[in-house]
Amino acid sequence: MEFDASFPFYKWKVQKIAEINKILGDKRTLVIIPTYNEVQNIQLICQTVLDLKITGLSILVVDDNSPDGTADRVRQLQKTQSNIQLIVREKKLGLGSAYVRGFKFAIREKFDYIFEMDADFSHDPREIPNFLHALQDCDLVIGSRYIQGVNVINWPLSRLMLSYFANLYTQLITGLPIKDSTSGYKCFRRQVLEKINLDKITSDGYAFQIEMDFKAWKLGFRLKEIPIIFVDRFIGHSKMSKQIVREAAWVVWKLKYLSLFAKVE
């Protein structure tokens, strides 16, 4: 499999790497990629991220002991790439806890900017420079599928409508001032993750994304959405489930209650 550099066609400017490296200076960036059975994607996604040649950028793969050999493929990459890190957990523990593990690593190692990114090319690595550029005047950049139109490829209409209206529902109940609170492509300043009590993050999937955005907002950090094109995976199988949807529907009420009657942390 080769990554088609001409697809998708972007309607917005992609920031030039030289300009981004000048802005970054000595700042360090970590791209966290959680994996479970992503052996078909992990080498190419890592290579594509590193081929951007962004100064101070590293990758952390958090693998849930994938039976397909994902971790072994990452270990092979580590032989020639010193800026790829690997954490292997004992079993499948879920997306949210994988990111929390990665966030704690990023805080401990003093990375300045921390990305969430899927392994399956749903999130195009070529948009990383746009996040880093946007982060210069905010604290959390969220890649949105629902600004500048609807930018989703390879989803059935039913799933698109579910996602779109789930975000409207979240915005209505919580007041969260963004259009795509379930997006999993985002970049934090380290200070955001240091302020959020990561030990109290227990949600997963869509609910995890909503909770992180909501807590960052309630703690006074500046959020910004930038447009992305989301392309559903062509290789492997989706991890979407009814449980993920139910949890997201419930967590918005939990967060609403928290904002009214408890301290957000």
C-alpha positions as CSV (number, residue, x, y, z in Angstrom):
1,M,0.0,0.0,0.0
2,E,1.2,3.5,-0.9
3,F,-0.1,6.8,0.5
4,D,-1.7,8.8,-2.3
5,A,-0.3,12.3,-1.8
6,S,-2.9,13.8,-4.2
7,F,-5.9,12.7,-2.1
8,P,-7.9,14.2,-0.6
9,F,-7.9,17.6,-2.3
10,Y,-7.7,20.4,0.2
11,K,-9.9,23.5,0.0
12,W,-7.7,25.3,2.5
13,K,-4.0,26.1,2.7
14,V,-1.6,23.6,4.2
15,Q,1.1,25.3,6.1
16,K,4.7,25.0,4.8
17,I,7.0,22.9,6.9
18,A,9.8,25.5,6.8
19,E,7.5,28.1,8.2
20,I,6.3,25.7,10.9
21,N,9.8,24.7,11.9
22,K,10.7,28.4,12.3
23,I,7.7,29.0,14.5
24,L,8.4,25.9,16.6
25,G,12.0,26.7,17.4
26,D,13.1,24.2,20.1
27,K,9.5,23.1,21.0
28,R,8.9,19.4,21.0
29,T,5.9,17.6,19.6
30,L,4.5,14.2,20.3
31,V,2.0,12.4,18.1
32,I,0.2,9.7,20.1
33,I,-1.2,6.8,18.0
34,P,-3.3,4.2,19.9
35,T,-3.4,0.8,18.2
36,Y,-5.2,-2.5,18.3
37,N,-4.7,-4.8,15.2
38,E,-3.2,-2.1,13.0
39,V,-0.3,-4.0,11.5
40,Q,-1.4,-3.1,8.0
41,N,-1.3,0.6,8.7
42,I,1.2,1.4,11.4
43,Q,4.4,1.4,9.4
44,L,3.0,3.7,6.7
45,I,1.3,6.1,9.1
46,C,4.6,6.4,11.1
47,Q,6.6,7.0,8.0
48,T,4.2,9.5,6.7
49,V,4.3,11.5,9.9
50,L,8.1,11.4,10.1
51,D,8.5,12.3,6.4
52,L,7.0,15.7,7.2
53,K,10.4,16.6,8.7
54,I,8.9,18.6,11.5
55,T,11.6,19.7,14.0
56,G,11.4,18.0,17.4
57,L,8.6,15.6,16.4
58,S,8.3,12.1,17.9
59,I,5.7,9.4,17.8
60,L,4.3,7.3,20.6
61,V,2.5,4.1,19.7
62,V,0.3,2.8,22.6
63,D,-0.6,-0.8,21.6
64,D,-3.2,-2.9,23.4
65,N,-1.2,-6.2,22.9
66,S,-2.5,-6.6,19.4
67,P,-2.6,-10.3,18.3
68,D,-1.8,-9.3,14.7
69,G,1.8,-8.2,15.5
70,T,1.4,-4.4,15.5
71,A,3.9,-4.0,18.3
72,D,6.5,-6.2,16.5
73,R,6.2,-4.0,13.4
74,V,6.8,-0.9,15.6
75,R,9.9,-2.5,17.1
76,Q,11.2,-3.1,13.6
77,L,10.7,0.6,12.9
78,Q,12.5,1.6,16.1
79,K,15.7,0.0,14.8
80,T,16.1,2.8,12.3
81,Q,13.9,5.5,13.9
82,S,15.0,6.8,17.3
83,N,12.0,9.1,17.6
84,I,9.4,6.3,17.7
85,Q,8.4,5.2,21.2
86,L,6.3,2.2,22.0
87,I,4.1,1.3,25.0
88,V,2.5,-2.2,25.0
89,R,-0.3,-2.7,27.4
90,E,-1.3,-6.2,28.7
91,K,-4.7,-6.3,27.0
92,K,-7.3,-4.4,25.1
93,L,-8.2,-1.6,27.5
94,G,-9.8,1.0,25.2
95,L,-9.0,4.3,23.4
96,G,-9.5,6.7,26.3
97,S,-7.1,4.9,28.7
98,A,-4.6,4.6,25.9
99,Y,-4.5,8.3,25.4
100,V,-4.3,9.0,29.1
101,R,-1.3,6.7,29.2
102,G,0.2,8.6,26.3
103,F,-0.6,12.0,27.9
104,K,1.2,11.0,31.1
105,F,4.2,10.0,29.1
106,A,4.1,13.4,27.3
107,I,3.9,15.3,30.5
108,R,6.8,13.3,32.1
109,E,9.0,13.8,29.0
110,K,8.1,17.5,28.8
111,F,6.7,17.6,25.3
112,D,5.2,20.9,24.5
113,Y,2.6,19.9,21.9
114,I,0.7,16.6,22.0
115,F,-1.5,15.2,19.2
116,E,-4.2,12.6,19.2
117,M,-4.2,10.7,15.8
118,D,-5.8,7.5,14.5
119,A,-3.6,4.9,13.0
120,D,-5.8,4.2,9.9
121,F,-5.3,7.4,7.9
122,S,-8.7,8.7,8.9
123,H,-6.6,11.6,10.1
124,D,-4.3,12.9,7.4
125,P,-0.8,13.5,8.8
126,R,-0.2,16.2,6.2
127,E,-2.6,18.4,8.2
128,I,-0.3,18.4,11.3
129,P,1.4,21.7,10.2
130,N,-2.0,23.4,10.3
131,F,-2.6,22.3,13.8
132,L,0.8,23.6,15.0
133,H,0.2,26.9,13.2
134,A,-3.3,27.3,14.8
135,L,-1.9,26.4,18.3
136,Q,0.2,29.5,18.4
137,D,-2.9,31.5,19.6
138,C,-4.9,28.9,21.5
139,D,-4.4,25.9,23.8
140,L,-6.3,23.1,22.1
141,V,-6.8,22.7,18.4
142,I,-9.6,20.4,17.3
143,G,-9.8,19.1,13.7
144,S,-13.4,19.6,12.7
145,R,-15.3,17.7,10.1
146,Y,-18.2,20.1,10.3
147,I,-16.8,23.6,9.6
148,Q,-16.5,24.8,6.0
149,G,-19.1,22.3,5.1
150,V,-19.2,18.6,5.9
151,N,-15.9,17.0,5.1
152,V,-16.3,13.2,5.5
153,I,-15.4,10.6,3.0
154,N,-16.4,6.9,2.9
155,W,-19.1,7.0,5.6
156,P,-22.6,5.8,5.0
157,L,-25.3,8.5,5.4
158,S,-26.6,6.8,8.6
159,R,-23.3,7.1,10.3
160,L,-22.7,10.7,9.1
161,M,-26.1,11.7,10.4
162,L,-25.4,10.0,13.7
163,S,-22.1,11.9,14.1
164,Y,-23.5,15.2,13.0
165,F,-26.5,15.2,15.3
166,A,-24.5,13.8,18.2
167,N,-22.3,16.8,18.0
168,L,-25.4,19.1,17.9
169,Y,-26.8,17.3,20.9
170,T,-23.6,17.7,22.8
171,Q,-23.4,21.4,22.1
172,L,-27.0,21.9,23.1
173,I,-26.7,20.1,26.5
174,T,-23.3,21.2,27.6
175,G,-22.9,24.6,25.9
176,L,-19.5,23.4,24.6
177,P,-18.8,26.0,21.8
178,I,-17.5,23.8,19.1
179,K,-19.1,21.9,16.2
180,D,-17.1,18.7,16.4
181,S,-16.6,17.6,20.0
182,T,-16.3,13.9,19.0
183,S,-13.3,14.5,16.7
184,G,-10.3,12.4,17.6
185,Y,-7.8,14.5,15.7
186,K,-6.5,17.3,18.0
187,C,-3.5,18.9,19.5
188,F,-3.0,20.1,23.1
189,R,-0.5,22.3,24.7
190,R,1.1,20.4,27.6
191,Q,-0.3,22.9,30.1
192,V,-3.9,21.7,29.3
193,L,-3.1,18.1,30.1
194,E,-1.2,19.1,33.3
195,K,-4.3,21.0,34.5
196,I,-6.8,18.2,33.7
197,N,-6.9,15.5,36.4
198,L,-6.2,12.6,34.0
199,D,-6.8,10.0,36.8
200,K,-10.5,11.0,36.7
201,I,-10.9,10.5,33.0
202,T,-12.6,7.1,32.7
203,S,-14.7,7.5,29.5
204,D,-13.8,5.9,26.1
205,G,-14.4,6.5,22.4
206,Y,-16.6,9.5,21.5
207,A,-17.3,10.2,25.2
208,F,-13.6,10.5,25.9
209,Q,-13.2,13.2,23.2
210,I,-16.2,15.1,24.5
211,E,-14.9,15.0,28.1
212,M,-11.4,16.2,27.2
213,D,-12.8,19.1,25.2
214,F,-15.3,20.0,27.8
215,K,-12.9,20.0,30.7
216,A,-10.3,22.0,28.8
217,W,-13.0,24.6,28.0
218,K,-14.3,24.8,31.6
219,L,-10.8,25.1,33.0
220,G,-10.5,28.3,31.0
221,F,-8.3,27.2,28.1
222,R,-8.7,28.6,24.6
223,L,-10.2,26.1,22.0
224,K,-10.1,26.5,18.3
225,E,-11.5,24.4,15.4
226,I,-9.8,24.0,12.1
227,P,-11.2,22.2,9.1
228,I,-10.0,18.7,8.3
229,I,-11.1,16.0,5.8
230,F,-12.0,12.8,7.5
231,V,-11.5,9.7,5.4
232,D,-12.9,6.5,6.9
233,R,-10.5,3.6,6.9
234,F,-9.9,1.6,3.8
235,I,-7.9,-1.1,5.5
236,G,-8.8,-3.0,8.7
237,H,-12.1,-2.9,10.7
238,S,-13.8,0.0,12.5
239,K,-13.9,-0.2,16.3
240,M,-17.3,1.6,16.4
241,S,-19.9,0.0,18.6
242,K,-23.3,0.7,20.2
243,Q,-21.6,0.9,23.6
244,I,-19.5,3.8,22.4
245,V,-22.6,5.6,21.2
246,R,-24.5,5.0,24.4
247,E,-21.6,6.1,26.6
248,A,-21.3,9.4,24.6
249,A,-25.1,10.1,25.0
250,W,-24.8,9.6,28.8
251,V,-21.5,11.5,29.4
252,V,-22.9,14.8,28.2
253,W,-25.4,14.8,31.0
254,K,-22.7,13.8,33.5
255,L,-20.6,16.8,32.3
256,K,-23.6,19.1,32.5
257,Y,-24.2,18.1,36.1
258,L,-20.5,18.4,36.9
259,S,-20.4,22.0,35.5
260,L,-23.5,23.0,37.6
261,F,-22.8,21.2,41.0
262,A,-19.2,20.2,41.2
263,K,-15.6,21.3,40.5
264,V,-14.3,20.6,37.0
265,E,-10.8,19.1,37.2
